[in-house]
């Protein structure tokens, strides 16, 4: 998808997602602004089922995970996904069994705290796409193929763009060294209990992009400083707004909430309104104030993407990855931005 420079949407992708024509030849940095979706754990499921006694299924899920989908509806082969699952979050609704699953007999969560999947090839299919990539679990990486069904094509729910996918795959425990021995639990006998090597994995993933249109910043005790800075910005311009922020922070540090979310939210809101230069200035200031806070670099990177500054955005996302290697958003945006300098097709849906 291509967004013309100087666009102004009441929210990113309100009109853009529906009316902007697909780029026939090349992808630009700003295209990524309406193609990035973050998996919403509140409305998603990463579940599994394994058979014991040859007939009874034990079902479970992981409660903590993060993932980023870059979904190009016009060129699905350019899409990609990264997911990181926290293994300690496994639950089967039985405490003793869950402790056993976290032990060295199974996931060994202390040594291997995450399960990771990174796509390397996306092929469009009738129902959605075939997603291939590396799955790393318990220190073992295997290339797998996920048939993904597009359950919900990109659409707005209120002001928030949403998309949803589902997928099912069967994995072998032994392929990943998850044998299920009895070191942790001497009463457990995988032979006697006929624990299946095959595990059915069910993925139901809803993903969205946060919208900041309509957000109010002055509420709370103390009130958020973003509301005051926004008023100064609108009346006197970005230079005065930045000067006011620095002055208030230095002279009245307890009068306002100066948390990283303040300039982050206001900057993102300005970006959604098409006021990219003002957004860049405030988000750069936020990085200066909170250089080690998760998310502030990604916010600046996205504003640079909207400005079609691929070089600057790539550098920013790479900085974010150095600090937060598990940021799937920074990972996906960085690898897509890095691919924009080439014209030859690349695996991973990035070209």
N, C-alpha and C positions, 0 to 999 in steps of 0.2 A: 504494500500500500504506500501511496505517496501523499504527503501533506504539503501543500504549497507554503512557501515561506510567507510569514506575516499572517498566518491563519489566526483566527480568534474564535474559540469554541466556548460555550458556557460551561462545558466540561469536556475533558479530553475524550474524543471519540463519539460525542453526541451525534454530530453530523458527519464527522470524519469517518467513523467506522462504517457508516452506511453509504455515503455518497462519493467518497474519494476513490478515484480510479486506480487500478493496480498498475504498478510500474512494469513496463514490458521488458525492460532490459537490465536495470540495475536497482539495487536496494540502497537507500540512503539512511544515514544515522537516524534521522527523525522518524523514519518508518517504525523503528523499534518502540517508540513511545506509546503506540497504540497496539503493539503486539505482545507486550510483556504482561503476564498474569501471574499472581502469586497464589499458590494453593492455600485454600482456606480450611484449616483443620476442623473448624467448628461445623463444617458442612461436608466433610469428606470422610472416607474410610480407607484405611490400609489394613486389610484383614487377611486371615488365613484359616485353613481348616486341614486337619490331619486325622487320619483314621487309626484307631486303636481297636484291638480285639477283632480285627478284620471287618468290622462293620460300623462301629460307633465313631462319630466325628466329634473331635474336640475343636472348638472354634476360638479364635483369639484375634487380637488386633494390637497395633502400636498406637499409643496415644500422642506421642510427641514426634513431629516431623516438620520439615519445611521443604518447599519445592517451588521452582520457577518454570513456567512454560512460556516460551516464545512461540506464538501461534500466528502464522501468516495465512490468513484465510484464502488469499488469492494465489499464493504459492506455498502450499502445505509442505513441500519438500524442503523449504527453508526453515521450517519449525524445529524446535528442539526442547529438551526438558532435562532438568537436573533435580534430583530429590535426595535429601539426607534424612535418615530415620534414626532416632535415638533408641538403641537396643534396650536400654534399661526401662523404657516405657511400655514394654510388652505386658499384656494382660490377657488372661483366660478366665478371669473372675474366680480364681482359686489361688490364694496367697502362697501355699506351699508349692504348688505346681509352677507358679510364676517365678518363685525364687530358684527353683530347679532349672527353669529355662534360662535364667540369667547367669547360671553357674557355668564353670568350664565344661560341663557335660554337653551344653548346647551353645548358647550365644557368647558365653565368656565376656560379659559386658565390660568388665574392668579393663581387659586387654583390647577389646574391639567395641568401642562405645557407639559406633555408627554403622549403618548399612547405607551404601550409596549407589545411586544409579545415574549414569550420564549417557544420554543418547549420542550416537554417532551417525545415524542414518534414519531419515524419515521418508517413507514411501506412501503416497496417497492411496487409499483403498475406498471401496464402495461405501463403507460405514464410517470411515474416518481416516485412519492411517496405520501403517505397520511401523512400529518404533523399535529400532535395534540399538543396542548399546551395551555398556559394561556394567554389570552388577557386582559390587564388591561387598562380601559378607564374611565375617570371621576371618578377614585377611586374605580371602580367596576371591579373585576376579574372574568372572565368566561372562562371555558375550551371550545375551539373551535377546529374544524377539517378542515384543509385546503387541498383540493386536488391539488397537485402541479404537473404541467407538465414540464418535462425537455425539454426546447426549444433548448438549446445549450449545448451539452455534453462538458466537459472540453477540451479546445483546445487552441492553441496559436494564438494570433493575434499580429503579430510581435514577440516581446519577452515577451508579457504579457499573462499569462494564464487567460482565461475567461470561464465563465459558465453562463447560463441564465435559469430562471424559470418563469412560469406564473401561476396564480391562481385566482379563482373567488369564492366568498362566499357571502351569504346574511345574514346580521345582523339585529337584532331588536334594535331600539333606546331605547325602554323602558327597555330592559335588562340591559342597562348601565346607566339608569337614565337620558337619554338625551330626555326629554319630549318635549321641545320646547314650553315653556309657553310664556306669553306676558309681563313679567316683564320689559324687556329691550325695547320692541317695542309695545306700546299700540295698534297699528294698525294691529298687527299680530294676527290672530286667526287660530290656527291649525285645528279647526273643519271646519271653513268656507273655508280655503284654502286646505282642504283635504290632508294634509301632510302625506305621507305614513309612517308607522312605520318601514317598511322594507327598508334597504339601501343595494344596491348592491355594493360590494367592488371588485375592479379590481386591481390585482397586476401584474406588468410586471417588473421583477427584473433582471438586468444584474449585474454580480459581477465579480471582477477580483482581481489579485494580482499585485501590482506595481513591475515593473522590473527596476533595477538600472544598468543593463549592458549597457555600452556605455555612461553613464552619464559623463559630463565634469564639473569639480568643480571650475576651476579657473576664470571663466567669472564673469563680473560685476565690479562695482566700489564701494568700494574696492573689489579686487578679493577674491574669496573664499579660505580659508586656506586649505581646504581638498586636493586640487591639490598639494600643497607644501608638505603636510604631506604624501601623497601617494608616492611622489618621494623619500622622505627620507625612508619611509617604504620599498620600493622596493630595495633601494641601501644599507641600513644599518640595517634594521630589526625593529621590533616593539618597542623595548626599546628606540632606537634612535628617532623613530617617536613620541612617547609619550613625550620624553624629549624635542624635538623640538617644539611640540605644546605648552607645558607649558612655554617654554622660549619665544616663539613668543607672546603668549597671555600676558605675564608679561611685556615684553620689547617693543613690537610694537603693542599695542592694536588697533590702528587705521589703520594700514597698510593692514590688512586683515579683511574679514568678518568672525567673529568667532561665527556666529549664530549656534543654536542647530542643524540645518539641515545639517551642514557641516560634522561633525563626524557621524551623523546619516546616511546620504546618503552614505558616504564612507564605513562605517561599514556594511551596508546592501549590498553594492556592493561586498565587500570582502566575505560576507556570500554566496552570489549567486555564486561566483567563487570557493566555496569550501574551502576558507581560513578561517576556523572557529575560530582558535585560535587568529588570528590577529583581526578578527571581534569582538570577545568577549572582547578583551583588549580595543579596541577603543570605543565600545559601553558602556562599564563599565566606561570609562573615561568621556563619554558624560553625563552619569547619574550623575557622580560626579560634573560636571560643571553646569548641568541644571536639578537638581533633581525635580523641579516642572513644567517642561515643558511637555505638553501632547505628548505622542508618544515615548519618549526616553526609558521609561521602557519597552514598548511593543517591541521595536526594540531589546533590550537586551534579553528579554524573548524569542524572536524568534530565536536568535543566540544560546541560551541555548537549545532550542528545537532541532535545527540542530545538536548540540553536543550530543543529546540524554540524556541531563541532565534534566530529568523530575522533580526532586526535586527542583533544582535551578530555573528552568523556572516557576514552580508553585508558588514559593515564590515571584518571580519577578512580575508575573501577578497579584498576590494578592496585592502586594504593589501598582501596577497601579490602581487597583480597589478602594483601600482606597482613593487615590487622585482623581480619575475620575470614580465615580460609573456608569456613563453612557457610559463607554467604552465597546461597544459590543464585540470588539476584545478580550480584556482582560477577559471579562466574559466567552466567549465561550472557549477560550484556557484554562482558569483556570479549568472550569468544566470537560473538556476532560482530562486534565492532572491529575486531582484528581481521575478520574476513572481508571487510568492505573494500580493502585495498587491492583485492584480487578479482579477476573475472572468471577464473576457471572454477568449475563445480567443486565443492568440498563436501566430504561426508559429514553427517551430523545435521543435515538440513540447513547448513550454513553455506551460502555461496554468494 
